[in-house]
């Protein structure tokens, strides 16, 4: 009897470790099991470059920053989580003002709310973030007033943080990446295609996009899984929006814009994301997202990695 009691006690201790991995059908449910004051630290690396004529790499940029994640509150139906961005370091850039722009978000806290399963819901302190950015913009205006096209750069930054919706759609891409797979159940090697709406960075109606998600690997002994997703934005809608934006910018600069829509190069936007997630807690161990945007003979590649410290 004593042995049975001991074995039962051990089974209770070990059960949560694989609570979200179902060995019987090789499935996993990505759910956040967090407690108030739980903390994790991550290093995020962002690299971007352009490839011209499929051979020449130009305009390479690389920077890193750290993020402290803390669960501020945990209820039966939600989590309140703080992301603190700090230690921003510019490694390489072609843009003289980029380091100033990055300094604006240094030591900036972003407080978000997720569902009880860890699905991103909203940015809570968006007004504080907006005011923080405006103060940073005023500093940039005074220190970089001789930089060409400064007004255009500032306008784009202001638009990114202009409202709650803008911040959630455009300003917190690393946070959106982090929670990509939370809240759903996946079976090994089974694909989950879907049609979704994606934010229009040029303004206007959201883009139609096709997305495919699948569970690529289950590591039973290490209690983690690898999930992948690929996303393709509607080319026609993207090209229409890009054409309208370029035309508007040219007009604002007083330049002549004579290109017809039919002659405008097709724009392509593909995003691939892969994350290794601890199954029993929902903490992301490592995530990498690659975005490729191409038009005519120019390819823009943006890659972001999120790695637990």
Residue pairs with C-beta under 8 A, 6 or more apart in sequence:
16 33
16 280
17 223
17 280
18 220
18 223
18 279
18 280
19 33
19 279
19 280
20 28
20 29
20 30
20 31
20 279
20 280
20 282
21 27
21 28
21 218
21 220
21 223
21 225
21 279
22 28
22 29
23 220
25 187
26 187
26 188
26 218
27 185
27 186
27 187
27 188
27 215
28 185
28 186
28 215
28 218
28 225
28 279
29 184
29 185
29 186
30 117
30 118
30 181
30 182
30 183
30 184
30 185
30 186
30 225
30 227
30 277
30 279
30 282
31 117
31 118
31 182
31 183
31 282
32 79
32 114
32 116
32 117
32 118
32 182
32 281
32 282
33 280
33 281
33 282
34 71
34 74
34 79
34 118
34 281
34 282
35 71
35 74
36 71
36 72
36 73
36 74
37 70
37 71
38 70
38 71
39 68
39 69
39 70
39 71
40 68
40 69
40 283
40 308
41 66
41 67
41 68
41 69
41 308
41 309
42 66
42 67
42 69
42 284
42 306
42 307
42 308
42 309
43 64
43 65
43 66
43 67
43 306
43 307
43 309
44 64
44 65
44 66
44 67
44 174
44 304
44 305
44 306
44 307
45 62
45 63
45 64
45 304
45 305
45 307
46 61
46 62
46 63
46 64
46 302
46 303
46 304
47 60
47 61
47 62
47 302
47 303
47 304
48 59
48 60
48 61
48 62
48 300
48 301
48 302
48 303
49 57
49 58
49 59
49 60
49 61
49 300
49 301
50 57
50 58
50 59
50 298
50 299
50 300
50 301
51 57
51 58
51 298
51 299
51 301
52 58
52 297
52 298
52 299
53 297
54 297
54 299
58 94
59 94
60 92
60 94
61 92
61 93
61 94
61 95
61 98
62 90
62 91
62 92
62 93
63 88
63 89
63 90
63 91
63 92
63 93
63 98
63 102
64 87
64 88
64 89
64 91
65 85
65 86
65 87
65 88
65 89
65 102
65 106
66 85
66 86
66 87
66 309
67 83
67 84
67 85
67 86
67 174
67 306
68 82
68 83
68 84
68 86
69 81
69 82
69 83
69 84
70 81
70 82
70 84
71 79
71 80
71 81
72 80
72 81
72 82
72 111
73 79
73 80
74 80
75 116
76 116
77 115
77 116
78 113
78 114
78 115
78 116
78 121
79 113
79 114
79 115
79 116
79 118
80 111
80 112
80 113
80 124
81 111
81 112
81 113
81 114
82 109
82 110
82 111
82 112
83 109
83 110
83 111
83 112
83 175
84 107
84 108
84 109
84 110
85 105
85 106
85 107
85 108
85 109
85 110
86 106
86 107
87 106
88 102
88 103
88 105
88 106
90 98
90 99
90 102
93 99
96 147
97 140
97 144
97 147
97 150
97 153
100 139
100 140
100 143
100 144
101 140
101 153
101 157
103 136
104 132
104 133
104 136
104 137
104 139
104 140
104 157
105 133
105 136
108 129
108 132
109 125
109 128
110 123
110 125
110 129
110 172
110 175
111 123
111 124
111 125
112 120
112 121
112 122
112 123
112 124
112 172
112 175
113 121
113 122
113 124
114 120
114 121
114 179
114 182
115 121
115 183
117 182
117 183
118 179
118 182
118 183
118 282
119 179
119 182
119 183
120 175
120 176
120 179
120 182
122 164
122 168
123 129
123 164
123 167
123 168
123 172
126 163
126 164
126 167
126 168
129 161
129 167
129 171
130 161
130 162
130 163
130 167
133 157
133 158
133 161
134 158
137 154
137 157
137 158
140 150
140 154
141 150
141 154
144 150
147 153
152 249
152 252
159 166
159 170
159 203
160 166
160 167
160 170
160 171
161 167
161 171
169 199
170 199
170 201
173 304
174 304
174 306
177 273
177 275
177 287
177 289
177 304
177 306
178 284
178 287
178 306
180 227
180 229
180 273
180 275
180 287
181 213
181 227
181 229
181 275
181 277
182 282
184 192
184 213
186 192
186 213
186 214
186 215
186 225
186 227
187 215
188 215
188 217
188 218
189 214
189 215
189 216
190 214
190 215
191 212
191 213
191 214
192 212
192 213
192 214
193 210
193 211
193 212
194 210
194 211
194 212
194 213
195 208
195 209
195 210
195 211
196 208
196 209
196 210
196 211
196 231
197 206
197 207
197 208
197 209
198 206
198 207
198 208
198 209
198 231
198 233
199 206
199 207
200 206
200 207
200 241
202 241
202 242
202 244
202 245
203 241
203 245
204 241
204 244
205 237
207 233
207 234
207 237
207 238
207 241
208 233
208 234
208 237
209 231
209 232
209 233
209 234
210 231
210 232
211 229
211 230
211 231
211 232
212 229
212 230
212 231
213 227
213 228
213 229
214 227
214 228
214 229
215 225
215 226
215 227
216 226
216 227
216 228
216 274
217 225
217 226
218 225
219 225
219 226
223 278
223 279
223 280
224 276
224 277
224 278
224 279
224 285
225 276
225 277
225 279
226 274
226 275
226 276
226 277
227 274
227 275
227 277
228 272
228 273
228 274
229 272
229 273
229 274
230 270
230 271
230 272
230 273
231 270
231 271
231 272
231 273
232 269
232 270
233 269
233 270
235 266
235 267
235 268
238 267
238 268
238 269
239 264
239 265
239 266
239 267
240 261
242 264
242 267
242 295
243 259
243 261
243 264
246 257
246 264
247 257
247 259
250 256
250 257
251 257
265 295
265 296
266 295
267 293
267 294
267 295
268 292
268 293
268 294
268 295
269 291
269 292
269 293
270 291
270 292
271 289
271 290
271 291
271 292
272 289
272 290
273 287
273 288
273 289
273 290
274 287
274 288
274 289
275 284
275 286
275 287
275 288
276 284
276 285
276 286
276 287
277 283
277 284
277 285
278 284
278 285
283 308
284 306
284 308
285 307
285 308
286 305
286 306
286 307
286 308
287 305
287 306
288 303
288 304
288 305
288 306
289 303
289 304
289 305
290 301
290 302
290 303
291 301
291 302
291 303
292 299
292 300
292 301
293 299
293 300
293 302
294 300
